[in-house]
Amino acid sequence: MKRSFGAQAVAYPLPVFFIGTYNISGKPHAMLEAYGGLCCSEPPAIAIALRSTHKSYQHIQEKKEYTISIPSAPYVNETDAFGISVNDDIDKFEKTGLTPVKAEKVDAPYVGEFPVVMECRLIKTIPIGSHIQIIGEIVDLKIDENILDSDGYPTVSIINPLGFDILRSEYYSMGGVVGKAYDCGRKYLL
């Protein structure tokens, strides 16, 4: 039997994204975000949902560009620091030791220590309610070379991306491979 939790904004897994922007004076800014995911393959696009009161939302509206950096599990403490404080008077990059790196294709910083980065250009915003969905075209995907296998593909277990459990307010890491897509379910279709 399943227990009802009522109408909740819950999905599993929730990604942990760092949204990187520059403020109007060019200072690097980043925030932690868990409402997001891929939304289109042509053009490659990703959707995130922010409240209009977030500085990142305002920066994206001004610059029309941003980055999404995906943190790995060894950086859970640094990641959480960005999720705790929205105080712009605190230089969270300096406090955590994370490095803001200027993106190559968009006017926004990404986190140098994180293994996966998407450079995004704003396509559309959609007001939904408490949040505004921001759809961005992924104009470049960067992946650290040290997590690529011999075939040149990233290894998720080495990336070890963080996930977020919104009901428990806990971070978790991804488990290992459990099946090969377009293959492991084939036995039911033969």
N, C-alpha and C positions, 0 to 999 in steps of 0.2 A: 504494500500500500504506500502511496505517496502522500506526504504532508503538504498542505497548502501554505505558502508563505505570502499569498496575496500578490498584488501588482508590485513587482520589484524590478529595478534595472540591474539584472544579474545575468551573466553568461559565463560559461567556462570554456576554455581559459580566457581570462581577461589579460590582454597584453600590458606590459609596462613600457611606455614610451616616454622619452624625453623630448619635449618640443623646444627647439632652439630658435631664438629670434634675437635681433638687435633692437634696442630701444631707439628712440628718435635721435639720441646723441651718440649712438654707435656702441653703447655698452652691451656686452653679451648678457643675455637673459635666457633662462631655461625653466621649464616647469615639468612636473611629473603628470602623466596622463594615462588613464586606463580605458577610456571609452574610445575605441578605434579599431580599425581593420581595413583590409583591402576592399575596394568597392568596384574596380573596373580593371580589365586587362589591356584594353586599347582605347584610349591611352592608359598606360599603367597609372592607377590612381589609388589613393588611400584616404579614408575618411576618419576624422577625429571630431569629438564633440567638446566644446568649451563653453563656459559661461561668459557672457559679454563683459563681466566685471574683471576677468583675468587680464593681466598685463599682456600675456602672450596673444590673446585674442586681439587686443588693440594693436599690438605690433604687427600682427599678420594683416590686419586691415590697412595699416599704413604702408607696409613694404610689399605685400602680396607674395611674400616668400618666407619659407621656414624650413627647418630640418626636423627629422625624427631620428633620434639615436636610440638603439635598443641595448639596454644594459645587460650585462651578464651577472650571474649569481655572486661572484666574488665582490661585486660592487653594491651589494644590497644596502649597506650602511650609508654610503654616499648617496645612493638613489633615494633612500628614505629621507635624508636631510632636505632634499629638494621638494619632497612631498609634504614635509611638516611645515615649512616656513614660506609664507608668501610675502615676507618683508623684503622689499627691494633695497633697503638700506644695508642688508647683509650681503656681502659678496660670497655666495654659496660656492662658486668655483674656487675661490681662494681658501675658504674654510675646509672644503672637502679634498682639495688637492686635484680635482678634476680639471682637465685642460679644455678651454673653449678653442676650437680650431675654425678658422674662416673657411666656409664651404667654397668649392670651386665654381659651381654653376648657379648658385643663388646667394643672395645677400643675407646670410644667416650663419650662426655658428653651430657646430656639432660638437659632441663630446669625444675627444681624441682617444680616450681609453676604451670606449665601447666598440664592439666588433662589427656592428652593422649600422649603417647610416643611409637614410633616404633624404635626398635634397628635393624639396617640393616647391611647386609654384601654385598659388591659389587658383582654382578653377571656379568654385562656387561656394556660397554660404547659404544654408537653409535653416531659418529659425524653426525650432521644434517645440519649444516650451521653455524649460529652465536652461537648456543648452542650445547652442547654435552648431549645426553640423558644418564642418569645414572640409571641403573636398579639394585635395591637392593632387596635381599631376606629379608623379615621381619622375623628375628630369635626370636623376642619376642615383644609382644604388652603389654604395661602396661597402666592401666586405674585406676585413683584414685577411691578408694572404696566408697568415699562419694558421687559419682555420679551414683552409681549402684542402680537399683530399687530392689524391694523385690524378683524378679526372678533372680537377679544377672546380669542384662543387663544394659549397660550405657544408660543414659537419655540425648539425644542430647540437649534438652532445658536447661539442667543444665550445660552441657559441654559448650554450647553457643560459638561454634567455630567462629573464624573470617573468613570472606570471603573478597575478594579484587575485586574491579571494576577497571580494568586496563584503561578503557577509561576516567573515572572521577578521577582516583587516590584517591579512597575512600575505607575505610574499612566498612564492614557492618556485622551484626550478623544474625544468622539464625532465621527464623520465626518458628512458632509452627507446629505441625503435621497437614497435610492436607488430608491424606489418608493412608490406610493400603495396603502395597504392596501385590500383588497377590490376591487382594480381591476387591479393589474399582473399578477396571475396568471390573470385572466379568459380570456386567449387560449387557455389549456390546457383550458378547460372548455366552449368553444363548439363 
